[in-house]
Amino acid sequence: MRSSNPVFSRRGFSRDNGYAGFNTAPQAGGAAVGTQGNPYAQPSAGNPYAQNPYAQNPYAQQDLQYGAPPQAPVTTDRMTMDDVVMRSAMTLGTVVVGAVLAWAVLPVSSSSFGLAIGAALIAFVLAMVQSFKRTASPALILSYAAFEGVFLGVISEMYNSQWSGAPFQAVLGTMAVSAATLLIYKAGWIRVTARYARIGMAIAIAFVLVMAVNLLLVAFGVAEDGGLRSMGPLGAIVGIIAIVLGAFFLTLDFKQIQDGIAYGAPRKEAWLAAFGLTMTLVWIYVEMLRLVAIFSGDD
């Protein structure tokens, strides 16, 4: 069962089995040796991958004996790294195209800002719909990317008009955070376990709730100058926390991709991987943009 939280849901994150099958005890009469913890080989009701050929992998016992990682079956309808890279490029490319067009066509004005907020709300609704769906919808994911791109294009232009070069610096910062997180993950310095995922998700949910309350306080005039999201030192600290949470989300995305390939997930799962990566990178970019503005001051 996937997480019931549509915002933080990641394929393989389960209340029953932990994140990505971690800490899953073998069940009597369950999957063959070597397949326990495989999120795509669970014989539970409602699992669309219950007939995964990997569940009957004749080499699973040999892999387990020699400590080798489970190998996906050689079949053309299984997710590969090339599939993830291609679909991520399509999704992020759609975001970039939408942002460039919005920047070029829409001037910096209150009406453009209103349009950006509308695009962000539509993107949020599309993201929620995709999160609740049991299968990936490429059209839905690309539509989300397009509206998200319009939002990013408008706010990037607005930031650039006041803090010249801020969007470029935010892009570089996003790339740096992503590359550093990937290197740390590949080096094994971070192990995405069930406990790691639970603690991180609890912190992330608490952060979002606090930010929602702060937004309400600002809207009703109780908190001034943005409250916790001010353009001062407090806002910088909150921004750094948000970027660290973005890096945490990236590790979940990397683990999702790694497990999907190792356990022979259907090729269409690559769209979900691209969807998760895009949402995470957008999160990091927006927070990085605010952080650059705060450190730039009134210049």
N, C-alpha and C positions, 0 to 999 in steps of 0.2 A: 504493500500500500504506500502510495506517495504521501508526502506531507500534505496536510489539509490547508496549510498556509499558501495561498496562491502567489504571494509576492516573493517568498523565499524558497519556493518549491524547487527542488533539483531532482532530476531523474535518479532514482537509487536512494534518495533520502527517505527513510521509512521509520515510522513509529514502532513497527514490529521488529525489524531486522537491523536497525541502526543505519548509519550512512553507508551506502554502496556495499551493503552486505557485511560490514564489519561486525565482529562479535556475534556472528550468527552460529548458533550451535547446530550440529548435524541432527536432523530429525529422523526418528525411526521410520523406515519405509520411505525416506525422502529421496533426494537426488543422489546420483551416483557419486562415489568418492572423487573428489577433485572439482565438484561443481557446487559444493556448499558455499553460500555467500555470493553465488552468481545471480545478480538481480535479473538476468534474462533467462534463467533456467529454473525458476521456482515453479513447482507444480500447483501453486495455489489457485483458487478460483478467481477468475477475472484477470489473470495475468496473460497479456497478449503474446508473451514470448515463451509460454509454457512448453511449446513444441520445439524449442531451440535445439538444433542438431548437436550443439555443444554438450547438452545434457547427456547424450549418449556417446561422448567422445571416447573411443577405445584407448586413447593414449593418455587420458587424464591421470590414471594411476602411475604411469611412467613419469609424467611431469611432476606429480606430487613427490615421488620417490627421490628424484634428483633435485628437488627444490626449484625447478624451473617454473616460470609464471605460466598460467593457463594460456593456451594458444587458441585463437579463434578458428573456426572451421574454414576450410578453403572453399568459399562460395562467393558468388558474384553479388548477392543481395545483402552482404554484411557491411557494416560501417568500417571505413578505413580512415587513416589520418588525412589522406588526400580528399576524401569526402568532406571532412570537417573543415579543412583549409579552404576548399572551394566554396562551400556554403557560407562560411564566415566572411570570406572575401566579398561574396554577393551581398550579404546583409550589411556589412560595414560600408561597402561601396554605395549601397542605396542611401545610407545615412549621410555619407559625404556628399553625394550628388544633391540630396535634398537641402543640406546645409549651404552648399555653394550657391544653389539657385535662390534660396531665401535671402542670402547675403547680397546677391547681385540685384535682385528684383525689388526687395522690400526696403524702404528707407528707414532710418532710425526715427521712430515716432511712437506715440502712445497707441495708435491703431495697429501698428506692426507688433507691438508688445502684446496687445490683446489677441492678435492672430496667433502669436507664439504660444500663449497660454492655452488657447483653444486646441492647437495642434498637440500640445503636451497632454491635454486631457484625453484627446482621441487616442493618442499613442498609449496612454495608461489603460484605457478601456480595452484596446486591442490586446495589450499585454496580459490583462486579466483573463480575457476570453481564451487566449492561447494557454495560459497557465491552468485553466480548468479543463481544457480538452485533454482527452486521453492520448491523442496522436498529434503529431506535428502538422501544421498547415502552412506550407511555404507562402501562399498568398497572404495569409494573415501576418506572418512574420515579416515579410517584405513591406507590407502596408504599415506595420508598426515602425519599421526602420525609416520609411519615407516621412511619416509625420514627426518622428523623433528628430530627423534631420532638419526639418523646417524649424522646429523649436530651437535646436542648437545653433542653426544659422543666424536666427534673429538675435538671440541673446549674445552670441559671440560678437556680432557686429556692434551691439550696444556696449559691450565691455571694451571692445577695441576703440570705440569712439572716445571713451574716457581714459582708458589705460592702453595706450598704443602698444601693440604686440602681445597683449595678454593671451589671446587665443592661441597664437603660435607657441608661446611658452607653456600653455596648458597642454597642448598636444605633445610637446616634448616631455613634459612631466608625466603624462599618462603613459607614454611609451616607456619611460624610464621605470615607472612603478611596475608595469606589466612585465618588462624584461627581467627586472630584479626578482619579482615573485616567481617567474618561470624558472630562473636559474636556481633559486633557493629550493623550489619544489623538486626540480630534477636532481639536485644534489642530495636530496633526502633529508635536508635539515628540518623540513616540515612533513609530518606524517598525518594524513587526513584520516583520523580514526572517528569512531562514533562519538567518543567523548569530546574530541576537538570540535566536531561539527555541532554538537548540542550546546557547548559553551559559547561558541561563536555565534550561533543563531540566536541564543538568548540575549546576548549583548546587542546584536543587530536589531532585534525586535524592540528591545528597550530603547535603543537609540532613536528608532523611527517614531515610537510613541512619544518620547520626550520632544522630538522635533515637531510633531503634530500639535502637542500642547503649546509649545512655544509659538507656533504659527497662529493659533487661536488667540493667545494672549496679545500678540502683536496686532492682529486684526481688530481686536476690541479695545486697543489703546492701553492695555494694562502694562505691557512691556514696551519700552521705547527703543528706538534705533535698532530694531531687529531682534532685540533680546539676546538669546544665545547665538544668533546668527548675525551679530553686529560686525562692523568692519574693523573692529579693534582686536586686541590680544585674545579676548574670550572667543571671538569668532574664528580666529586662527587656530586655536586649540581644538574647537569643535570640528573645523575643517580637516585638521590632521587626523582626528579620530575617524572621521568619515572615510578618508582615503585609506587608512589602515583596514577598515571594514571592507572597502572595495578590494583590497589585496586578499583579504580572507575569502571573499566571494570568488575571486580568481582561482584560489586553490581548490575550491569545490568544483569549479568548472573544469579545471585540469583533471581532477580525479574522475569526474563524470566521463570525460573523453577517454581517459586511460582505461577505465573499467569497460566502457562501451566497446572499445576496440578489442580488449583482451577477451571479453566474454561473448563476442560475436553479436552485438546488437544489430538490429535491422538498419539498413542504410538510411532510412528516413530519420533515424535518431540524430543524424548529423545536423539536421535542421534545428533540433532542440539544443544541441551543443552550441551552434552558432547564435541562437536566440539568447542563451544564457550569457555567452561571452559579450554579445553586443550590449545587453542591459548593464553588465558589470562595467564595461569600458565607458559607457555613457555616464554612469554614476561617478566614476573616477574623474572623467574629464570635467564634469560640471563642478565637482568639489575642487579640482585643481584650478579651474578658472577663478573661482571665488578666492582661493588662497593666493593666487598671483596678484589679484586686485588688492587684497589686504596688504600684502607685503610691498606693493607698489605705492601705497599711500595715496596722496592727492595729486601725484605727478601726472 
